[in-house]
Each structure stands twice: as C-alpha cells, then as structure tokens.
Amino acid sequence: MQNRFWRIENRPQGTDFASALALVEEALPELAQGEIRIRNAMLSMDAGTRLWLTDREDGYQPPLPTGAPMTGLVVGEVVASRADGFAEGDLVRAFGVWGALSQVDAVMSGAIKLDPTVEDRRAWFGPLGMNGWTALWGIEETGAAKPGERVLVSAAAGATGVLAVQIAKLLGCEAWGIAGGAEKCGFLTGELGIAGAVDYKAGNVGDQLQVAGGIDVYFDNVGGPMLDDIIPCMNHYGRIALCGLLHDYSSGTRTAPREYDQILMRRLRVEGFFSPDFMDQGERLTARLRGWHEEGKLVMPYDVTQGLENTLSAYAKLFTGGNIGKVIVEL
Ligand SMILES: NC(=O)c1ccc[n+]([C@@H]2O[C@H](COP(=O)([O-])OP(=O)(O)OC[C@H]3O[C@@H](n4cnc5c(N)ncnc54)[C@H](OP(=O)(O)O)[C@@H]3O)[C@@H](O)[C@H]2O)c1
C-alpha cells in the first residue's frame, strides 16, 4: 500500500518549512507484530515539535533524523492491526506520521482508543488531548495554583494557553493572559471572560502588568526576554511553571533571564514539566477535562486547514501568531 507523507529533508531555518520538508509517496512495509495502520483523519499541529526538527541532542527527546517522516499526533481509524487490543475500525489517537496513513508500533506511539461517542472529534486534540493534560498539570500540579491567586499565562490565545487560562479560572484563580494583538486579547477578556489580557506587541509587558498586581503563578509558554519583564512582577513565593520556550524554537536562541537573582530575592520556584512524564495519569486528567468540556465550561476555538498538501502553512501559524486556539489539519 502506498503512503503520501511529509519527509524531513533537512533542518528548517526559522519558519521556512517548505525548504526542509517534502511531500513524498512511498510503499508501506508489511505490518509487523505489535503494529497498527491508521488512516489519519486529522493531524495535530504542536509547537513543541519544532524542537524535534533541530539537531539539538540536549532536548527532552532526540531530534528526528533527516530522511524520516515528520512525526506528530494524529487521530484516525485503524485499518489494519497486528497489535493486541486494537481492531479494524477503532478510533485512535497516536504519535503517527504527517501523512495519509500512520503505521506505528501501538505501544511506542502511545496509541489509545478513543470514545467514538464524543461528537466533535477535534476535542481529542484540544481539551481532551495533550494540550488539555498539559494545561491542567501546569496550572494545578507544577504551578500549584490556589483559589484566589493570580495566574498569568503567555501565548494565552494558543491551544495550550486558551485551556490554561480557563482552567485557572475554573479553579477559582484570577486569570490573566499575554497574547499578540488586540483581537487575541479581546477574545481572552471577551469570549473567555478572563480578568485581563496584555498585548506584548503593544508595549512593555511588565509596565502593562502593573494594573494587574503581583503574579502568583506564571504558566510560561514562551521564555525569551519577556521573562525579564515578568519575574519582577512575581509575588514572593510565586511559582513559574515552565511549559515551553516558543521564543527560542524558530530563532535557535536560548533563554537566559537577566533577572535570575529575583528568583532568590522573591523565593520563587521555577519548574519545567513535560506531558509524556504524566501520560499514566491521562485517563484521570481526561475525565476531569471532559466534565468541564461537556458542561460548556472549557471551550476551544479551532483553526482548521484542509488537505495534507497545506500542512506546512498550518504549522507555520504557531510561530507567526496566525492562530487562535488549536491548529488542526483535516485530511
Ligand atoms: N511541556 C509540555 O509537555 C508541553 C506540551 C504541549 C505544549 N507545550 C508548549 O506549549 C506552548 C504552546 O504550544 P501550542 O502547540 O499550544 O501552540 P499555540 O499556543 O497554539 O501556538 C503558538 C502561539 O504562540 C505565540 N508565539 C509564537 N512565537 C512567539 C514568541 N516568540 N513570543 C511570544 N508568543 C509567541 C503565537 O501567538 P501570539 O500571536 O500571541 O504571538 C502563537 O499563536 C509551546 O511552548 C509548546 O512547546 C508544552
């Protein structure tokens, strides 16, 4: 059987993905023991995958080799299985391939069967997916946010951020967001009804945050120089839950906050967290997220692109700010 997929030809520079990935067609090998073949219905665009495209060996996972298919989360139907627990027709989510088909080891790809009664399948990439788990864990566990505390989230109008600000609010916190542009800030304070939003493109974030008061928890999706504006706004004994470093992904820079001494002066706790570390908690986290989602308290706007051939422009939105909410490619 032939598969059409995006292959990594070389390391991308900035957001020039077209020079680095090629849409190719190849025959799939026979299904090995333990493998499933998924007909991908949707591809999840996740900013963290940009790190896998660099040649850095010191990341939380090794780089994807050139010549290999581009990897990412997929949702689709099992069309063939030689893995225990998976049968033809099952709806699944797994780390698969940016292609028409994903042929993966069921265990290694983290494949899980999905409840087919969930009406909007896109939710398996949003509130009920990795972004949901990440947002809940980062706010509640790593950030240890308590009711009444003030929580600030960067990249707040993106998939992870949209969920993080809503979860902070649901847990009784005062939620603030940082996003690029008036439209995104208006969405956060209007449709999501959070306490306030700061447009980092409109001026210094630290100055704009003065109206908020001190921050107890900072859910950081961005890193970069913005950290130096935020650290001095942190309350004593505040927590920084380090989720991602969007500022550095395309630029290849490394974040080093100048205000490092304030971590001591203000007795801050800074802790990185990584969703595969708590995959075993997925069922429990999904049950809570699903409850909020079904009550209409946890919403997600979707930015959907049609067609495998348009995947790269959908992906680039994550690094140029072209999206509100979850970016998905439908096949
Ligand atoms: N630790 C984990 O386990 C884990 C799991 C999932 C995701 N993450 C992290 O969560 C973050 C968000 O990922 P996502 O996939 O949900 O993407 P996303 O938030 O849907 O999209 C990224 C958004 O980030 C903003 N952005 C991009 N470059 C920026 C920069 N240099 N400075 C400030 N804002 C910038 C853009 O919005 P603006 O218009 O506001 O600039 C863009 O729309 C990433 O850092 C990712 O690595 C971590």
The ligand as a Tripos MOL2 file, in Angstrom:
@<TRIPOS>MOLECULE
LIG
   48    52     1     0     0
SMALL
NO_CHARGES

@<TRIPOS>ATOM
      1 N1          5.6720   20.8640   28.3710 N.am      1 LIG1
      2 C1          4.8220   20.1590   27.6490 C.2       1 LIG1
      3 O1          4.6040   18.9870   27.8980 O.2       1 LIG1
      4 C2          4.0890   20.8190   26.5260 C.ar      1 LIG1
      5 C3          3.0170   20.1770   25.8780 C.ar      1 LIG1
      6 C4          2.3130   20.8770   24.8820 C.ar      1 LIG1
      7 C5          2.7020   22.1630   24.5460 C.ar      1 LIG1
      8 N2          3.7740   22.7310   25.1820 N.ar      1 LIG1
      9 C6          4.2100   24.0910   24.8620 C.3       1 LIG1
     10 O2          3.0850   24.9510   24.8530 O.3       1 LIG1
     11 C7          3.4020   26.0750   24.0410 C.3       1 LIG1
     12 C8          2.2330   26.3420   23.1130 C.3       1 LIG1
     13 O3          2.1850   25.3150   22.1450 O.3       1 LIG1
     14 P1          0.9000   25.0410   21.2540 P.3       1 LIG1
     15 O4          1.2230   23.8640   20.4260 O.co2     1 LIG1
     16 O5         -0.3020   25.0430   22.1300 O.co2     1 LIG1
     17 O6          0.8700   26.2970   20.2660 O.3       1 LIG1
     18 P2         -0.1510   27.5150   20.2100 P.3       1 LIG1
     19 O7         -0.1480   28.1680   21.5530 O.co2     1 LIG1
     20 O8         -1.4400   27.0850   19.6270 O.co2     1 LIG1
     21 O9          0.5320   28.4860   19.1470 O.3       1 LIG1
     22 C9          1.6400   29.1880   19.4420 C.3       1 LIG1
     23 C10         1.3080   30.6750   19.7660 C.3       1 LIG1
     24 O10         2.4060   31.2050   20.4710 O.3       1 LIG1
     25 C11         2.5880   32.5500   20.1950 C.3       1 LIG1
     26 N3          4.0070   32.8020   19.8860 N.ar      1 LIG1
     27 C12         4.7680   32.2500   18.9100 C.ar      1 LIG1
     28 N4          6.0210   32.7270   18.9470 N.ar      1 LIG1
     29 C13         6.0450   33.6130   19.9890 C.ar      1 LIG1
     30 C14         7.0530   34.4320   20.5400 C.ar      1 LIG1
     31 N5          8.2960   34.4710   20.0310 N.pl3     1 LIG1
     32 N6          6.7460   35.2250   21.5920 N.ar      1 LIG1
     33 C15         5.5030   35.2180   22.1220 C.ar      1 LIG1
     34 N7          4.4960   34.4520   21.6500 N.ar      1 LIG1
     35 C16         4.7750   33.6670   20.5840 C.ar      1 LIG1
     36 C17         1.7380   32.8810   18.9770 C.3       1 LIG1
     37 O11         0.6500   33.7010   19.3920 O.3       1 LIG1
     38 P3          0.8300   35.2990   19.5850 P.3       1 LIG1
     39 O12         0.0450   35.9080   18.4700 O.co2     1 LIG1
     40 O13         0.2500   35.5390   20.9260 O.co2     1 LIG1
     41 O14         2.2840   35.6280   19.4640 O.co2     1 LIG1
     42 C18         1.1960   31.5270   18.5130 C.3       1 LIG1
     43 O15        -0.1230   31.6100   18.0390 O.3       1 LIG1
     44 C19         4.7170   25.7630   23.3490 C.3       1 LIG1
     45 O16         5.7720   26.3980   24.0360 O.3       1 LIG1
     46 C20         4.8360   24.2620   23.4910 C.3       1 LIG1
     47 O17         6.1470   23.8040   23.4420 O.3       1 LIG1
     48 C21         4.4570   22.0800   26.1460 C.ar      1 LIG1
@<TRIPOS>BOND
     1     1     2 1
     2     2     3 2
     3     2     4 1
     4     4     5 ar
     5     4    48 ar
     6     5     6 ar
     7     6     7 ar
     8     7     8 ar
     9     8     9 1
    10     8    48 ar
    11     9    10 1
    12     9    46 1
    13    10    11 1
    14    11    12 1
    15    11    44 1
    16    12    13 1
    17    13    14 1
    18    14    15 2
    19    14    16 1
    20    14    17 1
    21    17    18 1
    22    18    19 2
    23    18    20 1
    24    18    21 1
    25    21    22 1
    26    22    23 1
    27    23    24 1
    28    23    42 1
    29    24    25 1
    30    25    26 1
    31    25    36 1
    32    26    27 ar
    33    26    35 ar
    34    27    28 ar
    35    28    29 ar
    36    29    30 ar
    37    29    35 ar
    38    30    31 1
    39    30    32 ar
    40    32    33 ar
    41    33    34 ar
    42    34    35 ar
    43    36    37 1
    44    36    42 1
    45    37    38 1
    46    38    39 2
    47    38    40 1
    48    38    41 1
    49    42    43 1
    50    44    45 1
    51    44    46 1
    52    46    47 1
@<TRIPOS>SUBSTRUCTURE
     1 LIG1         1 GROUP 0 **** ****
